[in-house]
Amino acid sequence: AVVSTQSGHYGRGVSSLSANEIVETVVDDIMTVCLVMDNMVKQVCALFMLLNDADPEIQKNMFNELRESPIDTLEDLNNLKYTEKCLLESLRMGPALLRGTRTYKTGTNLRFGAYVVNSKIVRVHFSEYVMQMNPDFWPNPTKFDPERWERGFTPQAFSYIPFFAGARGCVGKHMAMMMMKLTLSVLANNFDLKQQFDEKNPPVINQNMAVMRIINKVDCYMKPI
């Protein structure tokens, strides 16, 4: 195993660490997961409300499901099927991280498609946002369409990676999904929501950032019910 960069022990095997260093590493990794997850929940829920505003019927259907489904157990969260489809679509159109990097240690003359890379270390930069808005994989990609996530639908490999993928995928993705459902449930059961923005300067995702950010002002009105 290789520990994270947070503790400063990056690259050292666990067996070479002292007990205190292992505890420090585990605590650092847990805190990293919690902080990133908290930021992601706020971003995705905010983006979801904005995307939903374009089709009030979607928000109405999701709020009806949330208001008719009390959350007492984990199974109750799993039964929020329409809400989950809405969140999956929000993560497609606005992943919390817009791009990523992976570094591979390779032999020489490694082939990538038509290209041959003669290097022992290859750094690959990729954009989740670009892949998840690619019309080759996603018909009508600019449309917020939860119904594309009907039961049995599976995106093409690596065309949908809001939590990254493989051994370095996000370990907190299931907890993040639960927190987003709980957050939306609390909002739906206590407020009616309405967004407002300047149509001449509509909110857009700032693609120059690694972390998803919405630019241009959006006002959200919350009316107690």
Secondary structure, DSSP 4 states (H G I P E B T S, - for coil): -B--GGGT-TT-BGGGS-HHHHHHHHHHHHHHHHHHHHHHHHHHHHHHHHHHTT-HHHHHHHHHHHHTS---SHHHHHT-HHHHHHHHHHHHHS-SBS-EEEEEE--SSEEETTEEE--SEEEEEE-HHHHHT-TTTSSSTTS--GGGG-TT--PPTTS--TT--GGGS-TTHHHHHHHHHHHHHHHHTTEEEEEEE-TTS--EE-TTSSB--EES-EEEEEEE-
